Amino acid sequence: MFDFDFSNGYVLLRIICGAFMLPQAFAKIVNSAPALAFFVKAGYPKPHLFVLFITAFECIAGVGLVLGIQTVALAWISTLFMLVATISDYKVNKAWLWTKGGCEYPLFWCLCCAIVAAHD
């Protein structure tokens, strides 16, 4: 817990994985409409609840990963979270490249979170 050894690549990756969740959560707090529209397109039941759940999860997991609190559990849950995001993204956009709205970005973060989870 509270390991900030920036010379250790796994610690740095853990911090980055958590830090990259925080702007995603902030964006949903400031303007949830795009996230809500995405969940509607993906066919999620009660999409407004998914927006709230994911916003809360991104805040908790983001802070936990940055600080090194419950790293393994949060990283594995984040891996699953990003896998579902990858599948949902592909379902909605039918594209690979992130620049075209594809699932490349969430899959990359899914793999990064899995590396963090497997290492600690």
N, C-alpha and C positions, 0 to 999 in steps of 0.2 A: 504494500500500500504506500502511496505517495512516493513512488519511484520516478524520479525525473532525470535519470542518467541519459542525457541526450547523445552520448557516444554509443549507446546501445540501440541498435536499429529496431529491435522489437519494442522497446520502450517508446521510441519515437513514433513507430507505426501505431501503437496503442493510443498515444496522445492525438495523433492526426485523425485516426478513426473516430475518436470521441469529439474532437474539435470540429470536424466536418459535419457532424450531426446538428450542432447548435445553430448554425445559420438556417438550416432546413426547418428546424422547429420555430425559429424566430419568424421566418417567412410565413409559416402557417398561422402564427399568432397575429401578425400584422394584417395578413390578407388570406383567409382560408378558402376563398372562392375557387382558385385554380386547383387546389388539392381536392376540394369537394367535387368539382367537375370531373376530375380524373377518376375518383372512386365511383361516381355515377356511371361513367363510360365503361369502367372495368366490371360493372355489375355487382358491386358489393352491396349487401343489404344494409340499410341504415348507414349510408356513407358519412353522415355528419358525426356519428359515433366513432367511425374509423379515423376521421381527421383528429378528433379529440384524443383518442387513444395513441395514435402515432405521434402527435405533438408531445404528449406527456412522456411517451417512451423515449423519443429523441432527446428530450431534456434530461431525463434520468440517466439514460445510457451514455449520453454525451459527457455529462459531468462525471459520472462514474469511471468511464474509460480515461478521461483526461487525468483524473486524480488517482487512478489505479485502485478503485474500490470495487470489489466483486468482479474483477476483470474477466475471469474465465466465464462466469455465468452471463455477464452482460455481452461479452464478445460472441458467445455461442448464440444467444438470443438475437443479437444484431446480425449474425450470419443468416439466421432463419428469416429475420425481418427483411434483409436485403435480397434474399432468394425470392421471397414472395413479391417484393418490389420488382425484381427482374422479370418474373413471370407475368405480373400484372402489366408492366410496361410493354412487354412484347405483345400481350393480348390486345392492348389498346392501340399501339402504334405500328405493330408488325414490322419493326425495323431493328437493326443491330447497332448502327452508328449513333452515338450519343448526339451528334450534331444534327441528326434527323429525327430526334425524339426517341431514339432506340434504347435498348436495354444494356448497352455496353457499360455505362457508368455504374448502375446499381450492381451489375455482376462483378465489376472490378472491386467495389467496396465489400461485396459479399465475400470474395476471396481474401481480401485484406483482413476482414474481421475474423475469418476462419484461421488465418495464420496467427493472429493475436491470441485467439482462444486455444489453439493447439500448443502454443509456445509456453504460456504461463502455467 
